């Protein structure tokens, strides 16, 4: 009988002894595919974050088309007209891409749900689990602006990112002139670290963006000052 080759034995042993670690990593990645965070009650509304669904596209399209003047100036530039970027096909493509990124552990795609209806998106992208880093991006239905819903969503996302995902630092590039986004970043406990000149091409041209950031330690200090009802 032939003796097993040393490399085969080593490879088999390596897979055997790293199985628990690989299982934990797969489970952590899998949790980003079907997530619900919350709910919390804000100004008489029930707010939560959840993974997107294919069936979300009519509400997503309706809000994005109606709020074009609020979103497009701060959204990634494209040669395609705004309406052509918000078809059912576009939503399906975005959904499938987000799902692939979530499965790979590189993103946490979420929608904001208010009283059971889609009201925006609030996601983590460019997740680096080993370094503990991620970047947040958000847009929200303009009819809900000023009601504390964006802030509540940001707190839910921070709690999940630093708690469940074990991140150390979350950043958010905010275009100069996007006052509501900057205000939300400041309220959730982020600090402005500087201005990134000509950082992103949004609204048809490259624009400067402020870099806002919060660490796990900063969130822990901020979290202690948040009423329990605003965290549940």
C-alpha positions, 0 to 999 in steps of 0.5 A, a space after each residue: 500500500 502506498 504511503 500518503 504523500 506529505 503534502 496531501 497529509 499536511 493539506 488534509 490536516 490543515 483543513 481539519 484543524 481550521 474547520 471551526 474557524 472556516 465555519 465561523 467565518 462562513 456563518 458571519 458572512 452568511 448573517 449579512 445575507 438576511 439581516 434585520 436590525 431593530 426596530 426602534 420607535 422614532 417620532 411615532 414611526 417604527 424604524 428598522 434596517 433589513 436586507 433588501 428584497 427583489 420585491 422592493 423595486 417599485 418603492 425604491 423606484 418611486 422614491 428615487 424618481 420623486 427625490 431626484 433633485 435631492 439625491 442626484 447631486 450627491 450620487 455617482 455620476 453616469 451618462 445615463 439619464 436618472 430615470 433610465 438608471 431606475 428600472 426594474 432591471 437596474 434594481 435586480 442588477 443592484 440586488 444581485 451585486 449587493 448579494 454577491 458582495 454580502 456573501 463574500 463578506 465585503 458589504 452589508 446591504 440594507 434598506 431603511 424600513 419605516 412602518 413596514 415600507 421601504 424608506 431609503 438605503 443605509 449600507 456598509 461597503 468596502 468591509 475589511 473584516 481583518 482590519 475592522 474597517 468599513 464605509 457607510 453610505 445612505 439616502 432616505 425618503 425626503 418626506 421623512 427628513 428632519 424626524 430623526 429617522 436617519 439618526 436612528 438608522 445610523 445608530 442601529 447600523 453602528 450598533 450592528 457594525 461594532 457589535 455583531 460584525 466586530 468592526 473597529 472603524 466606520 467612515 463616511 465620505 460626505 460631499 460638501 454641501 450635503 448638510 443633512 448627511 453631515 449633520 447626521 454624521 456629527 449627531 451619531 458621534 462621528 468626527 470630521 477628519 479632513 477634506 478629500 479634494 476632488 474625491 468622487 465624481 457625483 452629480 456630473 463632476 468631481 467634488 470635494 468630500 469631508 471624511 467623517 469617522 467613528 471608532 468602536 471606542 467612540 461609539 461605546 462612549 456615545 452609546 452610553 448617552 443614548 436612551 435605551 428606547 432609541 437603541 432597541 
